[in-house]
Amino acid sequence: MGWIDFSKKERGDVTTILRLLGTPSALDEIGIGTIRDGFSNLLFPGLSTQQTRAKYFVLIPYLFSLAEKQRFVRRGDVGTWIHRQEDILVKTLVENSGSGELGIIGTRNLKQRKPLVRKPSDIYWTGLRAASILRWPDLSFEDVCSILYARQQDKKSIHLKAESDDAGSDDADAANGEQVLFTPIKIGYEVFSAASIDLTYPEAAYLKERFLDSEKTKNSLIAYLLKHPDAVCDQFDDIDTRPMPRELAAITNLAKDFSDFIYGAHLLYNIIFSDDQDKDMIDNFEAWKAEEYRAIDLDSVIGVTGCSASAGAFIHQFDSYISKGDISSARECIILREKVMKRDRVKLGHPDQYQPVHTYRLDYRYNVGKRMISDIFSGLEGYHGSQTI
């Protein structure tokens, strides 16, 4: 996403929009996003900062099951029909969700009578793959639409290779047989009149099973927390890793270490950005140096996350300067890193534009995962959704 930088006000407006699109970690001034995302994909595979509620993981397959009952003239009509239903569904969710309206995608669009700019099927597609809700993870949205159209036209030429027997199929040709593309769950109610943003009990049970059983999610932090609800904490840093399986504990601890480490770089970035005028940032950085900074296994961070070579070189260089107490060189390291990453969009050197950024520690989509887990447990406890299957 980009924009022409005409004024400070417009820049601020767009920054606000970017913040609304996700967590603050969407901003990446010093180019550690590949590391952040690497850990996020290991701990919370299939989740993204734009996902809001767990309900969409079942609504999207619902819509495709309804699409199978339609008749389409052209191949492109399938996707158009799905997207139209996603727009229509916003009103249903808002009307039926009451105080649970928070997190409904498109609430603002509904008030403005505008279609969704980015559809839930786009936002949640990676998650559908990761949780094996979509049983052939290499398929795109367009692929699935094409398959549904071909089936309706009695075409027998589409051949799919199942990911594995674990995908729940012994038939490698889903298009030619009666195999469903999504792991089945019955709707059980009329979606466009009765759906709310809260999960019914069967929906919650279905999603829990998917996250626990899918090959890509079963060893992740979200699966562990679904199995051990008492382990869910307010903050990512507070998670107790001692009872975890060894490999998951190691990855989680490494992610915590990196969050604490890179927090110092973000503090120093703000000090430079403010032209050394932000006293709170200065105090926080001094406290970080004295009380929190320690050597961490950066080579393991690089290896586990598969980050870019430049990101790996940057964190090693920053660590080297801090360990020697060479703050002047650490500052130059950060300035150069932003120039390499942002080119003509650098913020450093423009103290008149200063607004603190990265005033947080990385949580690797933990808040998104916690929201999904909360939705699933609420459905299992029967607090929401009186519909039954």
C-alpha positions, 0 to 999 in steps of 0.5 A: 500500500502506498501514497503520494506524500503531499502533506503532514496531515495526509501522512498522518491520515494514512498512518492512522489507516494503516494502524486500523488495518492491524496491530502496530507491528504492521509498521516496520521502519528498521526492516525486521518484519521477516523475523517478526513474521517468521516467528508469527507463522511458527506460533500462529500459522494461518493467522494475520493481523487483519483477521478479527473473529473466528466465525469467518473460518466457518462462514467462508466454507458455508458460502462455498457450499451454498455456491454449489447449489447455484447455476453460473453462466460464466466461470468468473460468476462464481467468485462474483457471487461469493463476494456479493454474499460476503457484502450481504452477510455484513448486515445479517451479522450486525443485526444478530450480534448485539454487543458482539458486533465488535470485529465484524468486517465491513461494519463501517462499509455497511453504514456508508452503503459501500461494498467491502474493499477487502473480502473476508475470503481474502483475509482468511484464505491462508488460515483456511489452508493452515487449519486444513479447512480447505483440504488442498492447501495449494488451491487459491480462491480462484482455483476453488471457484473454477472447480465449482464451475467445472463441476456444474458444467460436468467438466471432468478435466480438472485434476488435483493432487491431495496434499497427503492422506492427512488431508482427509481424502483417499481420492487425488482427484477432488474435481472428478468425484464427490470429494468436498474441497472443505472439511465438512461442517453442516450449516444447521441454520439459515446463514443470511437470516440467523448467522451472528459473529459468535460461534455455535457449539458445533462450529467451535468444536469443529474449529478446535478440532481443525487447529488441533489436528491439522499438520500445519497447526497441531504443534503450534502455540495456538494449538497448545493454548486450545489444549491448555486454556489456563495457559492463556495470559494477557500478554505474550511475554507472560506465557509460561513455557515450562510445561510446553513440549520442548520444541515449542518452548524453545521457539516461544522463548527465542521469540520472547528473547528477540522481542526484548532485544529488538525493543531496545532498537525501537526505543533508540529509533524514537530517540533519533527520530525525536532529535533526542527530545523525547525524554521518556524514550531516553529514560526507557532506553537507558533502563533497557540497557542497564536492566534488560539487554543481554546477549541472545542466540541471534543465529538461532533467530535467523535460522528459525525465521529464515529472515533475509540476509540483510535483516540478519546482518543488521541485528548482529551489527546492532547487538555488537555495538550495544554489547560494546557500549558504542551507542553512537555506532548503534545510532548510525546502524539504525539510521543506515538501516532505515535508509536502506529499507525506506529510501526516500521515505525515511523519517529520521532527520525529520524531527518536526514530523515526530510521532513515536512508533514501535512503542510496543514489544512484538507479540507475534499475532498473540492478540489475534490468536487470543481473540480466536481462542476466546471465540472458540471457548465461548462457543464451547461453553454455550455462551453464544449462539442458540442455534444447533445442528 
